[in-house]
Amino acid sequence: MAGELILIVEDNEKNRKLERDILQFHGYRTAEAENAEDGIVLAQATPPALILMDIQLPRMNGIEALQVLRADARTRAVPVIAVTASAMTQDRQKIMAAGFDGYQAKPIDVTQFVAAVRAMLDRRGPEGSAR
């Protein structure tokens, strides 16, 4: 089912626009933040069905932001996919070990990106948490 709200936390305007355009084309609603702090505020105000989080963000990075989201009862169960240019095996292992629910390397492969978003949303339990 499309129509779910997806929060994009990405400091690069072109990457943010690409993700937004792809998601909206597939029927998802989007909210956007240019930095982790604004993303956290948006997620706490209106918890999305999914968060797409860049790792290399100004001030607070994506891993630190994930820790804040997981510590808050309002956002603890929201699945978060890391979307990052850090594509080395050890980077991916570190990111997944930090507690992300998924991982997408940049530049994104559109077909794989959409499939990963849909798969993550399909895994969500009845109360919205990833199964």
VMD Tcl script that builds the backbone (N, CA, C; Angstrom):
set m [mol new atoms 393]
animate dup $m
set s [atomselect $m all]
$s set {name element resname resid chain x y z} {
  {N N MET 1 A 0.851 -1.180 0.000}
  {CA C MET 1 A 0.000 0.000 0.000}
  {C C MET 1 A 0.888 1.231 0.000}
  {N N ALA 2 A 0.660 2.140 -0.898}
  {CA C ALA 2 A 1.411 3.388 -0.916}
  {C C ALA 2 A 0.657 4.411 -0.065}
  {N N GLY 3 A 1.172 5.612 0.007}
  {CA C GLY 3 A 0.536 6.657 0.794}
  {C C GLY 3 A 1.159 6.851 2.156}
  {N N GLU 4 A 2.052 5.957 2.571}
  {CA C GLU 4 A 2.711 6.106 3.865}
  {C C GLU 4 A 3.619 7.336 3.858}
  {N N LEU 5 A 3.794 7.917 5.031}
  {CA C LEU 5 A 4.675 9.073 5.192}
  {C C LEU 5 A 6.105 8.600 5.414}
  {N N ILE 6 A 7.022 9.098 4.588}
  {CA C ILE 6 A 8.436 8.763 4.699}
  {C C ILE 6 A 9.217 10.043 4.928}
  {N N LEU 7 A 10.022 10.050 5.972}
  {CA C LEU 7 A 10.863 11.200 6.306}
  {C C LEU 7 A 12.238 11.002 5.688}
  {N N ILE 8 A 12.665 11.991 4.904}
  {CA C ILE 8 A 13.984 11.987 4.273}
  {C C ILE 8 A 14.870 12.962 5.045}
  {N N VAL 9 A 15.959 12.461 5.622}
  {CA C VAL 9 A 16.918 13.317 6.326}
  {C C VAL 9 A 18.203 13.291 5.506}
  {N N GLU 10 A 18.441 14.360 4.777}
  {CA C GLU 10 A 19.529 14.417 3.794}
  {C C GLU 10 A 19.965 15.871 3.618}
  {N N ASP 11 A 21.252 16.155 3.786}
  {CA C ASP 11 A 21.730 17.534 3.671}
  {C C ASP 11 A 21.995 17.967 2.234}
  {N N ASN 12 A 22.169 17.024 1.318}
  {CA C ASN 12 A 22.439 17.358 -0.073}
  {C C ASN 12 A 21.113 17.552 -0.811}
  {N N GLU 13 A 20.899 18.759 -1.312}
  {CA C GLU 13 A 19.620 19.095 -1.941}
  {C C GLU 13 A 19.291 18.200 -3.138}
  {N N LYS 14 A 20.279 17.878 -3.961}
  {CA C LYS 14 A 20.026 17.032 -5.136}
  {C C LYS 14 A 19.639 15.614 -4.723}
  {N N ASN 15 A 20.318 15.068 -3.725}
  {CA C ASN 15 A 19.968 13.730 -3.241}
  {C C ASN 15 A 18.575 13.714 -2.619}
  {N N ARG 16 A 18.266 14.766 -1.849}
  {CA C ARG 16 A 16.956 14.878 -1.203}
  {C C ARG 16 A 15.858 14.938 -2.268}
  {N N LYS 17 A 16.070 15.750 -3.298}
  {CA C LYS 17 A 15.088 15.874 -4.378}
  {C C LYS 17 A 14.912 14.547 -5.112}
  {N N LEU 18 A 16.003 13.851 -5.398}
  {CA C LEU 18 A 15.914 12.558 -6.081}
  {C C LEU 18 A 15.077 11.575 -5.267}
  {N N GLU 19 A 15.387 11.450 -3.972}
  {CA C GLU 19 A 14.634 10.530 -3.115}
  {C C GLU 19 A 13.163 10.934 -3.059}
  {N N ARG 20 A 12.909 12.235 -2.880}
  {CA C ARG 20 A 11.527 12.728 -2.817}
  {C C ARG 20 A 10.781 12.417 -4.109}
  {N N ASP 21 A 11.390 12.719 -5.249}
  {CA C ASP 21 A 10.715 12.500 -6.529}
  {C C ASP 21 A 10.410 11.026 -6.757}
  {N N ILE 22 A 11.354 10.159 -6.444}
  {CA C ILE 22 A 11.133 8.715 -6.610}
  {C C ILE 22 A 9.987 8.248 -5.717}
  {N N LEU 23 A 10.027 8.645 -4.455}
  {CA C LEU 23 A 9.004 8.198 -3.509}
  {C C LEU 23 A 7.625 8.734 -3.870}
  {N N GLN 24 A 7.557 10.010 -4.217}
  {CA C GLN 24 A 6.258 10.586 -4.564}
  {C C GLN 24 A 5.707 9.973 -5.851}
  {N N PHE 25 A 6.571 9.670 -6.799}
  {CA C PHE 25 A 6.144 8.998 -8.031}
  {C C PHE 25 A 5.486 7.658 -7.704}
  {N N HIS 26 A 5.980 6.995 -6.665}
  {CA C HIS 26 A 5.439 5.692 -6.263}
  {C C HIS 26 A 4.302 5.815 -5.244}
  {N N GLY 27 A 3.827 7.028 -5.017}
  {CA C GLY 27 A 2.630 7.225 -4.211}
  {C C GLY 27 A 2.845 7.461 -2.730}
  {N N TYR 28 A 4.092 7.629 -2.313}
  {CA C TYR 28 A 4.358 7.889 -0.901}
  {C C TYR 28 A 4.275 9.381 -0.622}
  {N N ARG 29 A 3.928 9.715 0.601}
  {CA C ARG 29 A 4.006 11.100 1.066}
  {C C ARG 29 A 5.383 11.282 1.679}
  {N N THR 30 A 5.942 12.471 1.561}
  {CA C THR 30 A 7.280 12.705 2.097}
  {C C THR 30 A 7.327 13.948 2.970}
  {N N ALA 31 A 8.231 13.903 3.924}
  {CA C ALA 31 A 8.627 15.062 4.719}
  {C C ALA 31 A 10.143 15.094 4.622}
  {N N GLU 32 A 10.734 16.277 4.758}
  {CA C GLU 32 A 12.166 16.401 4.547}
  {C C GLU 32 A 12.828 17.252 5.609}
  {N N ALA 33 A 14.069 16.888 5.902}
  {CA C ALA 33 A 14.902 17.673 6.816}
  {C C ALA 33 A 16.317 17.711 6.241}
  {N N GLU 34 A 16.977 18.855 6.385}
  {CA C GLU 34 A 18.342 19.028 5.887}
  {C C GLU 34 A 19.394 18.613 6.894}
  {N N ASN 35 A 18.977 18.372 8.142}
  {CA C ASN 35 A 19.944 17.976 9.163}
  {C C ASN 35 A 19.259 17.062 10.180}
  {N N ALA 36 A 20.079 16.418 10.985}
  {CA C ALA 36 A 19.574 15.433 11.942}
  {C C ALA 36 A 18.651 16.064 12.980}
  {N N GLU 37 A 19.024 17.230 13.465}
  {CA C GLU 37 A 18.226 17.876 14.507}
  {C C GLU 37 A 16.804 18.157 14.029}
  {N N ASP 38 A 16.670 18.724 12.815}
  {CA C ASP 38 A 15.340 18.996 12.274}
  {C C ASP 38 A 14.590 17.690 11.985}
  {N N GLY 39 A 15.312 16.671 11.535}
  {CA C GLY 39 A 14.695 15.377 11.280}
  {C C GLY 39 A 14.110 14.768 12.543}
  {N N ILE 40 A 14.843 14.879 13.633}
  {CA C ILE 40 A 14.372 14.349 14.916}
  {C C ILE 40 A 13.101 15.068 15.345}
  {N N VAL 41 A 13.087 16.389 15.231}
  {CA C VAL 41 A 11.909 17.180 15.600}
  {C C VAL 41 A 10.695 16.772 14.762}
  {N N LEU 42 A 10.890 16.637 13.454}
  {CA C LEU 42 A 9.788 16.224 12.576}
  {C C LEU 42 A 9.292 14.826 12.938}
  {N N ALA 43 A 10.201 13.906 13.170}
  {CA C ALA 43 A 9.828 12.529 13.491}
  {C C ALA 43 A 9.069 12.457 14.813}
  {N N GLN 44 A 9.471 13.258 15.788}
  {CA C GLN 44 A 8.793 13.253 17.081}
  {C C GLN 44 A 7.405 13.880 16.989}
  {N N ALA 45 A 7.258 14.906 16.149}
  {CA C ALA 45 A 5.969 15.587 16.011}
  {C C ALA 45 A 4.947 14.719 15.286}
  {N N THR 46 A 5.366 14.070 14.205}
  {CA C THR 46 A 4.502 13.209 13.406}
  {C C THR 46 A 5.313 11.996 12.998}
  {N N PRO 47 A 5.316 10.953 13.820}
  {CA C PRO 47 A 6.133 9.781 13.488}
  {C C PRO 47 A 5.794 9.222 12.103}
  {N N PRO 48 A 6.794 9.135 11.231}
  {CA C PRO 48 A 6.562 8.602 9.889}
  {C C PRO 48 A 6.530 7.080 9.897}
  {N N ALA 49 A 6.150 6.514 8.765}
  {CA C ALA 49 A 6.175 5.058 8.620}
  {C C ALA 49 A 7.606 4.561 8.461}
  {N N LEU 50 A 8.495 5.438 7.953}
  {CA C LEU 50 A 9.880 5.070 7.662}
  {C C LEU 50 A 10.724 6.336 7.623}
  {N N ILE 51 A 11.978 6.215 8.051}
  {CA C ILE 51 A 12.931 7.318 7.943}
  {C C ILE 51 A 14.089 6.855 7.068}
  {N N LEU 52 A 14.462 7.698 6.110}
  {CA C LEU 52 A 15.652 7.494 5.286}
  {C C LEU 52 A 16.689 8.482 5.791}
  {N N MET 53 A 17.772 7.975 6.381}
  {CA C MET 53 A 18.736 8.816 7.090}
  {C C MET 53 A 20.109 8.783 6.432}
  {N N ASP 54 A 20.572 9.950 5.997}
  {CA C ASP 54 A 21.955 10.077 5.543}
  {C C ASP 54 A 22.848 9.896 6.777}
  {N N ILE 55 A 24.060 9.430 6.582}
  {CA C ILE 55 A 24.979 9.249 7.704}
  {C C ILE 55 A 25.855 10.490 7.894}
  {N N GLN 56 A 26.395 11.014 6.808}
  {CA C GLN 56 A 27.279 12.179 6.884}
  {C C GLN 56 A 26.450 13.453 6.852}
  {N N LEU 57 A 26.029 13.896 8.029}
  {CA C LEU 57 A 25.230 15.112 8.172}
  {C C LEU 57 A 26.026 16.149 8.956}
  {N N PRO 58 A 25.736 17.441 8.769}
  {CA C PRO 58 A 26.435 18.457 9.551}
  {C C PRO 58 A 26.053 18.366 11.033}
  {N N ARG 59 A 26.951 18.760 11.890}
  {CA C ARG 59 A 26.771 18.742 13.349}
  {C C ARG 59 A 26.527 17.322 13.875}
  {N N MET 60 A 25.298 16.865 13.914}
  {CA C MET 60 A 24.968 15.521 14.411}
  {C C MET 60 A 24.893 14.564 13.227}
  {N N ASN 61 A 25.655 13.455 13.266}
  {CA C ASN 61 A 25.606 12.521 12.143}
  {C C ASN 61 A 24.397 11.583 12.271}
  {N N GLY 62 A 24.180 10.776 11.245}
  {CA C GLY 62 A 23.020 9.889 11.214}
  {C C GLY 62 A 23.016 8.829 12.296}
  {N N ILE 63 A 24.189 8.353 12.682}
  {CA C ILE 63 A 24.266 7.340 13.747}
  {C C ILE 63 A 23.866 7.960 15.083}
  {N N GLU 64 A 24.340 9.163 15.351}
  {CA C GLU 64 A 23.946 9.862 16.586}
  {C C GLU 64 A 22.444 10.153 16.585}
  {N N ALA 65 A 21.917 10.545 15.426}
  {CA C ALA 65 A 20.482 10.823 15.322}
  {C C ALA 65 A 19.661 9.564 15.588}
  {N N LEU 66 A 20.132 8.435 15.080}
  {CA C LEU 66 A 19.427 7.172 15.311}
  {C C LEU 66 A 19.361 6.872 16.807}
  {N N GLN 67 A 20.436 7.125 17.527}
  {CA C GLN 67 A 20.452 6.883 18.972}
  {C C GLN 67 A 19.387 7.728 19.674}
  {N N VAL 68 A 19.217 8.983 19.254}
  {CA C VAL 68 A 18.192 9.858 19.830}
  {C C VAL 68 A 16.800 9.317 19.505}
  {N N LEU 69 A 16.599 8.910 18.260}
  {CA C LEU 69 A 15.293 8.374 17.852}
  {C C LEU 69 A 14.937 7.104 18.622}
  {N N ARG 70 A 15.915 6.223 18.819}
  {CA C ARG 70 A 15.664 4.962 19.528}
  {C C ARG 70 A 15.423 5.185 21.025}
  {N N ALA 71 A 15.923 6.286 21.568}
  {CA C ALA 71 A 15.750 6.579 22.989}
  {C C ALA 71 A 14.394 7.224 23.285}
  {N N ASP 72 A 13.670 7.625 22.264}
  {CA C ASP 72 A 12.394 8.325 22.431}
  {C C ASP 72 A 11.242 7.367 22.140}
  {N N ALA 73 A 10.304 7.261 23.063}
  {CA C ALA 73 A 9.176 6.343 22.904}
  {C C ALA 73 A 8.359 6.640 21.652}
  {N N ARG 74 A 8.306 7.910 21.231}
  {CA C ARG 74 A 7.514 8.284 20.051}
  {C C ARG 74 A 8.115 7.759 18.751}
  {N N THR 75 A 9.434 7.574 18.728}
  {CA C THR 75 A 10.103 7.219 17.476}
  {C C THR 75 A 10.884 5.907 17.551}
  {N N ARG 76 A 10.883 5.282 18.706}
  {CA C ARG 76 A 11.669 4.057 18.924}
  {C C ARG 76 A 11.376 2.971 17.891}
  {N N ALA 77 A 10.107 2.813 17.529}
  {CA C ALA 77 A 9.713 1.706 16.664}
  {C C ALA 77 A 9.726 2.049 15.169}
  {N N VAL 78 A 10.043 3.299 14.836}
  {CA C VAL 78 A 10.051 3.691 13.423}
  {C C VAL 78 A 11.281 3.088 12.744}
  {N N PRO 79 A 11.085 2.316 11.672}
  {CA C PRO 79 A 12.253 1.762 10.978}
  {C C PRO 79 A 13.063 2.869 10.310}
  {N N VAL 80 A 14.382 2.708 10.326}
  {CA C VAL 80 A 15.289 3.709 9.753}
  {C C VAL 80 A 16.259 3.005 8.812}
  {N N ILE 81 A 16.286 3.464 7.568}
  {CA C ILE 81 A 17.236 2.958 6.582}
  {C C ILE 81 A 18.336 3.997 6.404}
  {N N ALA 82 A 19.587 3.564 6.532}
  {CA C ALA 82 A 20.729 4.437 6.252}
  {C C ALA 82 A 20.874 4.544 4.739}
  {N N VAL 83 A 20.996 5.779 4.248}
  {CA C VAL 83 A 21.237 6.018 2.827}
  {C C VAL 83 A 22.546 6.801 2.778}
  {N N THR 84 A 23.605 6.141 2.322}
  {CA C THR 84 A 24.923 6.736 2.506}
  {C C THR 84 A 25.900 6.413 1.391}
  {N N ALA 85 A 26.857 7.308 1.224}
  {CA C ALA 85 A 27.945 7.075 0.274}
  {C C ALA 85 A 29.043 6.225 0.905}
  {N N SER 86 A 28.932 5.953 2.190}
  {CA C SER 86 A 29.902 5.094 2.887}
  {C C SER 86 A 29.596 3.644 2.521}
  {N N ALA 87 A 30.209 3.190 1.436}
  {CA C ALA 87 A 29.823 1.894 0.874}
  {C C ALA 87 A 30.822 0.770 1.126}
  {N N MET 88 A 31.888 1.027 1.865}
  {CA C MET 88 A 32.853 -0.021 2.153}
  {C C MET 88 A 32.219 -1.047 3.098}
  {N N THR 89 A 32.653 -2.289 3.036}
  {CA C THR 89 A 32.087 -3.360 3.859}
  {C C THR 89 A 32.120 -3.009 5.339}
  {N N GLN 90 A 33.263 -2.472 5.816}
  {CA C GLN 90 A 33.356 -2.133 7.246}
  {C C GLN 90 A 32.414 -0.984 7.614}
  {N N ASP 91 A 32.163 -0.050 6.672}
  {CA C ASP 91 A 31.215 1.032 6.927}
  {C C ASP 91 A 29.809 0.464 7.084}
  {N N ARG 92 A 29.444 -0.424 6.173}
  {CA C ARG 92 A 28.119 -1.030 6.234}
  {C C ARG 92 A 27.945 -1.809 7.540}
  {N N GLN 93 A 28.958 -2.570 7.944}
  {CA C GLN 93 A 28.883 -3.330 9.186}
  {C C GLN 93 A 28.715 -2.400 10.392}
  {N N LYS 94 A 29.468 -1.309 10.411}
  {CA C LYS 94 A 29.370 -0.334 11.513}
  {C C LYS 94 A 27.978 0.290 11.562}
  {N N ILE 95 A 27.447 0.647 10.389}
  {CA C ILE 95 A 26.126 1.270 10.309}
  {C C ILE 95 A 25.047 0.300 10.778}
  {N N MET 96 A 25.086 -0.932 10.318}
  {CA C MET 96 A 24.075 -1.913 10.722}
  {C C MET 96 A 24.214 -2.259 12.203}
  {N N ALA 97 A 25.443 -2.316 12.699}
  {CA C ALA 97 A 25.669 -2.585 14.124}
  {C C ALA 97 A 25.135 -1.457 14.999}
  {N N ALA 98 A 25.032 -0.253 14.454}
  {CA C ALA 98 A 24.501 0.888 15.208}
  {C C ALA 98 A 22.994 0.778 15.409}
  {N N GLY 99 A 22.339 -0.126 14.667}
  {CA C GLY 99 A 20.911 -0.348 14.872}
  {C C GLY 99 A 20.005 0.059 13.731}
  {N N PHE 100 A 20.575 0.401 12.587}
  {CA C PHE 100 A 19.725 0.722 11.448}
  {C C PHE 100 A 18.993 -0.530 10.981}
  {N N ASP 101 A 17.813 -0.331 10.418}
  {CA C ASP 101 A 16.995 -1.447 9.948}
  {C C ASP 101 A 17.351 -1.866 8.526}
  {N N GLY 102 A 18.043 -0.996 7.807}
  {CA C GLY 102 A 18.427 -1.291 6.439}
  {C C GLY 102 A 19.515 -0.350 5.983}
  {N N TYR 103 A 20.001 -0.587 4.766}
  {CA C TYR 103 A 21.145 0.153 4.247}
  {C C TYR 103 A 20.999 0.288 2.737}
  {N N GLN 104 A 21.162 1.504 2.239}
  {CA C GLN 104 A 21.172 1.761 0.801}
  {C C GLN 104 A 22.396 2.604 0.488}
  {N N ALA 105 A 23.206 2.134 -0.466}
  {CA C ALA 105 A 24.402 2.872 -0.869}
  {C C ALA 105 A 24.040 3.938 -1.899}
  {N N LYS 106 A 24.777 5.046 -1.841}
  {CA C LYS 106 A 24.678 6.079 -2.869}
  {C C LYS 106 A 25.817 5.873 -3.849}
  {N N PRO 107 A 25.634 6.177 -5.108}
  {CA C PRO 107 A 24.372 6.656 -5.677}
  {C C PRO 107 A 23.329 5.539 -5.666}
  {N N ILE 108 A 22.092 5.935 -5.432}
  {CA C ILE 108 A 21.058 4.927 -5.289}
  {C C ILE 108 A 20.683 4.311 -6.635}
  {N N ASP 109 A 20.379 3.045 -6.583}
  {CA C ASP 109 A 19.810 2.317 -7.714}
  {C C ASP 109 A 18.299 2.413 -7.515}
  {N N VAL 110 A 17.602 3.071 -8.427}
  {CA C VAL 110 A 16.188 3.387 -8.234}
  {C C VAL 110 A 15.346 2.140 -7.955}
  {N N THR 111 A 15.517 1.110 -8.750}
  {CA C THR 111 A 14.723 -0.113 -8.570}
  {C C THR 111 A 14.985 -0.743 -7.210}
  {N N GLN 112 A 16.254 -0.844 -6.845}
  {CA C GLN 112 A 16.626 -1.432 -5.556}
  {C C GLN 112 A 16.139 -0.556 -4.394}
  {N N PHE 113 A 16.226 0.760 -4.561}
  {CA C PHE 113 A 15.790 1.715 -3.535}
  {C C PHE 113 A 14.292 1.557 -3.256}
  {N N VAL 114 A 13.495 1.554 -4.307}
  {CA C VAL 114 A 12.040 1.422 -4.146}
  {C C VAL 114 A 11.694 0.064 -3.529}
  {N N ALA 115 A 12.371 -0.985 -3.964}
  {CA C ALA 115 A 12.116 -2.325 -3.413}
  {C C ALA 115 A 12.474 -2.377 -1.929}
  {N N ALA 116 A 13.581 -1.736 -1.534}
  {CA C ALA 116 A 13.992 -1.740 -0.126}
  {C C ALA 116 A 12.992 -0.976 0.738}
  {N N VAL 117 A 12.501 0.150 0.234}
  {CA C VAL 117 A 11.497 0.932 0.969}
  {C C VAL 117 A 10.238 0.093 1.148}
  {N N ARG 118 A 9.756 -0.512 0.065}
  {CA C ARG 118 A 8.532 -1.302 0.140}
  {C C ARG 118 A 8.705 -2.496 1.076}
  {N N ALA 119 A 9.851 -3.168 0.981}
  {CA C ALA 119 A 10.101 -4.327 1.842}
  {C C ALA 119 A 10.113 -3.918 3.312}
  {N N MET 120 A 10.722 -2.790 3.615}
  {CA C MET 120 A 10.782 -2.335 5.006}
  {C C MET 120 A 9.384 -1.987 5.514}
  {N N LEU 121 A 8.590 -1.330 4.698}
  {CA C LEU 121 A 7.231 -0.982 5.109}
  {C C LEU 121 A 6.375 -2.238 5.276}
  {N N ASP 122 A 6.584 -3.232 4.421}
  {CA C ASP 122 A 5.835 -4.480 4.531}
  {C C ASP 122 A 6.197 -5.276 5.781}
  {N N ARG 123 A 7.422 -5.082 6.305}
  {CA C ARG 123 A 7.864 -5.788 7.505}
  {C C ARG 123 A 7.300 -5.202 8.779}
  {N N ARG 124 A 6.753 -4.009 8.683}
  {CA C ARG 124 A 6.256 -3.344 9.889}
  {C C ARG 124 A 5.112 -4.124 10.504}
  {N N GLY 125 A 5.116 -4.198 11.816}
  {CA C GLY 125 A 4.058 -4.891 12.538}
  {C C GLY 125 A 2.829 -4.002 12.625}
  {N N PRO 126 A 1.749 -4.504 13.264}
  {CA C PRO 126 A 0.496 -3.748 13.352}
  {C C PRO 126 A 0.653 -2.424 14.093}
  {N N GLU 127 A 1.558 -2.337 15.049}
  {CA C GLU 127 A 1.743 -1.087 15.782}
  {C C GLU 127 A 2.810 -0.216 15.135}
  {N N GLY 128 A 3.299 -0.616 13.959}
  {CA C GLY 128 A 4.224 0.217 13.212}
  {C C GLY 128 A 5.687 -0.148 13.364}
  {N N SER 129 A 6.002 -1.076 14.224}
  {CA C SER 129 A 7.409 -1.432 14.418}
  {C C SER 129 A 7.830 -2.500 13.404}
  {N N ALA 130 A 9.115 -2.521 13.124}
  {CA C ALA 130 A 9.630 -3.563 12.213}
  {C C ALA 130 A 9.515 -4.912 12.899}
  {N N ARG 131 A 9.129 -5.916 12.150}
  {CA C ARG 131 A 8.974 -7.261 12.734}
  {C C ARG 131 A 10.297 -7.948 12.857}
}
mol reanalyze $m
mol bondsrecalc $m
mol representation Tube
mol addrep $m
